[in-house]
Amino acid sequence: MTRNPIAAFDHRTGFKLGAPVGFKDFMWEALKDPAAGINMIQTAENLAKKYGIAREQVDEFASQSFAKAVAAQQAGFHAGEIAPVVTEKFELEGYKPRGIKLQGKITEVAQDTHARISPLEVLARLRAVYEGGVQTGGNSAALVDAAAAAIVASGGYVKNWAKGQTRKPLARVVAAAAVGVPPEIMGIGPAPAIRLLLARCGLTLDQVGRFEINEAQGAQTLAVGRELGLDMTKLNVNGGAIALGHPLAATGVRLTITLAREMRRAGVRYGISSACVGGGQGIALLLENPSAV
Ligand SMILES: CC(C)(COP(=O)(O)OP(=O)(O)OC[C@H]1O[C@@H](n2cnc3c(N)ncnc32)[C@H](O)[C@@H]1OP(=O)(O)O)[C@@H](O)C(=O)NCCC(=O)NCCS
C-alpha cells in the first residue's frame, strides 16, 4: 500500500505549454469508484446517513477494535499467524541478488504496526475526512503493507495427505457467496452475502460462533451489524482492519486465517469471514472447525 506509485501517463510525447502537468496517486485512485463518482470513505458516509450512525458510535467501535487488537497482540495470538519481514538478501549463482531492505535502522517487522491503545477522547479529536462526516483516519481501515498466503486443497487430497501426517487442516471451507450491491453503499455488501451464504447452507446466524468482517470503515461495519442484527460480541474479537490495517489483496486471506485460528481457540464449529468490495460487491465464506464437529 505504501509503495503505490504516483504516476504520470500523458507525458511521453511532451508537455503542452500551460497545460496541467497531471500526476495520479494510485492509492487514491484505487479508493475511488469512477462509476458512482465517489471514494470509499464517501460510501461509508452514505451508510452512516442511511442507518443513522453517529460519529461517537463509530469512534467507540474503533476504540474497541484497537483495544481488542492490542490485547490479542499481548496475548501472543497474532504472532501465531505472522511471518516476520526481515532485511534479507536472496542469492542465486549467475543472477544479481534480490532482497528486502526495511527502512532506516529497522531490521525486522514482526507485528502489526498500526495497533495502539486509542481512547475514545483521542479518536474524537481527529478531523473528519469530510466536514460533518463520521469517518476519520482513526476510525477507518489503516493503509498498511502486507502479503498473505494459505494452502487450499480438495477434500480427497487432504484425506490422502492426512495419512501419516500429524498436522491436520486448520479448517474446512464449507461454502461461499458473492453478491452485488449499489456501488454508492458498497460497504453493506457483507450483509446480503452472509444472508445468501446461510441460506445456501441451511444455517441461521446464531449457529455461527465467530465473524471476521473486514472493517473497511467503522460506519460500514456498524451498518452491516445493524442490517443483520449481529451479536457484536462474536465479531472481530481479536481486532479488525481499523487497528490492524487493510492491505488490499492480502485482507481476504488474513481475515480467513484469523477466523480459522480463532475458531480453534474458542472451540466453535462455524465461522464466517466476509468483506465488502469497492465497486459494489459483498463476499462471504463459511468455515467449519474440524476439531469441533
Ligand atoms: C481515512 C483515510 C483517508 C485517512 O488517510 P490519512 O489522512 O492519510 O490518514 P493518517 O494515517 O494520516 O491519519 C490521519 C490522522 O489521524 C491520526 N490517527 C490515526 N489513527 C489514530 C489513532 N489510533 N490514534 C491517534 N491518532 C490516530 C494520524 O496520526 C493522523 O494524524 P495527523 O494528521 O496529525 O498526522 C485513509 O486511511 C482511508 O481512506 N482509509 C480507508 C481505506 C478504505 O476505505 N479501504 C477499503 C476499500 S473498500
The ligand as a MOL file (V3000), in Angstrom:
LIG
                    3D

  0  0  0     0  0            999 V3000
M  V30 BEGIN CTAB
M  V30 COUNTS 48 50 0 0 0
M  V30 BEGIN ATOM
M  V30 1 C -9.3370 7.7190 6.2050 0
M  V30 2 C -8.1180 7.9480 5.3250 0
M  V30 3 C -8.4840 8.7940 4.1060 0
M  V30 4 C -7.1050 8.6800 6.1940 0
M  V30 5 O -5.9320 8.8250 5.4610 0
M  V30 6 P -4.7580 9.7450 6.0130 0
M  V30 7 O -5.2770 11.1350 6.1990 0
M  V30 8 O -3.5720 9.5140 5.1750 0
M  V30 9 O -4.5870 9.0640 7.4500 0
M  V30 10 P -3.4840 9.2310 8.5240 0
M  V30 11 O -2.9110 7.8980 8.7970 0
M  V30 12 O -2.5510 10.3590 8.1680 0
M  V30 13 O -4.4020 9.5990 9.7790 0
M  V30 14 C -4.9240 10.8970 9.9410 0
M  V30 15 C -4.5600 11.3910 11.3330 0
M  V30 16 O -5.1500 10.5150 12.2910 0
M  V30 17 C -4.1800 10.1100 13.2290 0
M  V30 18 N -4.5320 8.7820 13.7430 0
M  V30 19 C -4.8890 7.6890 13.0410 0
M  V30 20 N -5.1720 6.6690 13.8760 0
M  V30 21 C -5.0050 7.1400 15.1310 0
M  V30 22 C -5.1220 6.5660 16.4220 0
M  V30 23 N -5.4870 5.3110 16.5800 0
M  V30 24 N -4.8620 7.3370 17.4920 0
M  V30 25 C -4.4750 8.6240 17.3520 0
M  V30 26 N -4.3420 9.2320 16.1470 0
M  V30 27 C -4.5920 8.4890 15.0570 0
M  V30 28 C -2.8800 10.0970 12.4440 0
M  V30 29 O -1.7810 10.1860 13.3080 0
M  V30 30 C -3.0530 11.3620 11.6190 0
M  V30 31 O -2.7530 12.4820 12.4200 0
M  V30 32 P -2.0120 13.7680 11.7850 0
M  V30 33 O -2.9590 14.2900 10.7460 0
M  V30 34 O -1.8390 14.6650 12.9550 0
M  V30 35 O -0.7410 13.2470 11.2000 0
M  V30 36 C -7.4810 6.5870 4.8570 0
M  V30 37 O -6.9210 5.9100 5.9570 0
M  V30 38 C -8.5060 5.6930 4.2030 0
M  V30 39 O -9.0280 6.0060 3.1410 0
M  V30 40 N -8.8250 4.5550 4.8530 0
M  V30 41 C -9.8590 3.6630 4.4010 0
M  V30 42 C -9.3780 2.7940 3.2700 0
M  V30 43 C -10.5390 2.0550 2.6790 0
M  V30 44 O -11.6150 2.5950 2.5010 0
M  V30 45 N -10.3310 0.7930 2.3540 0
M  V30 46 C -11.4350 -0.0350 1.9270 0
M  V30 47 C -11.5580 -0.1250 0.4580 0
M  V30 48 S -13.0470 -0.9690 0.0440 0
M  V30 END ATOM
M  V30 BEGIN BOND
M  V30 1 1 1 2
M  V30 2 1 2 3
M  V30 3 1 2 4
M  V30 4 1 2 36
M  V30 5 1 4 5
M  V30 6 1 5 6
M  V30 7 2 6 7
M  V30 8 1 6 8
M  V30 9 1 6 9
M  V30 10 1 9 10
M  V30 11 2 10 11
M  V30 12 1 10 12
M  V30 13 1 10 13
M  V30 14 1 13 14
M  V30 15 1 14 15
M  V30 16 1 15 16
M  V30 17 1 15 30
M  V30 18 1 16 17
M  V30 19 1 17 18
M  V30 20 1 17 28
M  V30 21 1 18 19
M  V30 22 1 18 27
M  V30 23 2 19 20
M  V30 24 1 20 21
M  V30 25 1 21 22
M  V30 26 2 21 27
M  V30 27 1 22 23
M  V30 28 2 22 24
M  V30 29 1 24 25
M  V30 30 2 25 26
M  V30 31 1 26 27
M  V30 32 1 28 29
M  V30 33 1 28 30
M  V30 34 1 30 31
M  V30 35 1 31 32
M  V30 36 2 32 33
M  V30 37 1 32 34
M  V30 38 1 32 35
M  V30 39 1 36 37
M  V30 40 1 36 38
M  V30 41 2 38 39
M  V30 42 1 38 40
M  V30 43 1 40 41
M  V30 44 1 41 42
M  V30 45 1 42 43
M  V30 46 2 43 44
M  V30 47 1 43 45
M  V30 48 1 45 46
M  V30 49 1 46 47
M  V30 50 1 47 48
M  V30 END BOND
M  V30 END CTAB
M  END
